[in-house]
Amino acid sequence: MAHPEVVQRPSTSLPRRLITYLKVRAGEEDKQKHFLYSLAIQLFFMVAGFDAWTSAVLTLSVGYAKEIWDEHFGSGFCWHDQFANLLGALYAIGLWHIPALGHWAT
């Protein structure tokens, strides 16, 4: 019996695989929640009078504390959640500085 030929797929590039991976992760409900909660927390701190970068440190600290809690009592620590938190905080900073909103930094 003859062996079937092995068909090799062309390998995809690292950037393409990374983009595909991030799309799949971004579609997860948990990551979307991390993004939105961090966005809201970041805006809260900025409305409270903190500058954008202090607010970001506080926001990411809240997210980190949540991940520590998850490590001990939940599903485990996840760096992808922290990345979603970072993106949410950065997005909030961008929103804050839209001229139409009248929140230009002083």
N, C-alpha and C positions, 0 to 999 in steps of 0.2 A: 504494500500500500504506500503510495507516494505521500510525502508530507506536504500539507498545504503551504503555500508561500506565505511568509510573514509580511504583512502589509504594515509599513511604518507610516504613521501620520506625521506630517510636517510639524516640527515643534513650534509652539507659539512663543513669542518673545516675552521676556520678563515684564516689560511695562504692560503688555496686553493681559498677561495673567494677573498682574497686580490690580489692574482696573477691574477685571472681572471679579476678583476676590472682594474688592471693596464694594462693588455693586451688590453682591450677594449679602455682605455684612450690613450694608446700609439699609437693605430691605427688611432687616429683622426689627420687629416691633420694639424690642428692648433697646436697641441702639437709637431708634427714633425718639424714644422716651428720654434717654440720656441727653440727646441733643436738645430737645425742647425744654426739659427742666433746667439744663445749664443755661440755655438762652434766657429763660425767665429769671433765674437767680442772678445772672450777670446784670440784666436790666434792672432788677430790684436794687442791687448794690449801687449801681450808677445813679439811679433816681434818689437813693438815700444820701448821695453826695460824695461817694468814693470815686477816685479817678479810675479810668478804664483798667489800668494794669493792676491796681490794688484789688479792684473788683474781680479781675480774672484770677488772681491768686486765691481770693476767698472762695470764688465759685469752684475752682479746681480742688480746693481743700474740702469743700462739701462733698464733691464727687469722690474724692479719695477716701473720705471717711465712710461713704456708702459702700465702696468696694472693700474696705477693711471689714465692715459689718458682714458683707456677703461672704468674705473669706471664712468667717467664723460661724455664721448662722444661715447663710444662703447658698447660692449656687457656686460660689467660689469667686476669687478675684479675677477680673477680666481687663486686660489692657485695651481691648477694643472699646469697652465702655468708657474708659478714660479718654481715648481718642475722640469718641463722640462728644464727651463733655468739653474737650478742648475746642472742637469745631463749633459747638453751640455757643461757647463764650466768645470766640472770635467773630462769629456771625452777629452776635448781639452788639459787639463793638462797632462793626460795620453799619448796622442799622442805626445805632446811636448817632453816627456821624453823617447821616443823610441830611443834606441841607434843608430839605422840605420839612423835616421834623423839628428843625430849629434847635438841635442839640449839639452844635459845634463846640468842640472842646475849647476851653479858655486857656 
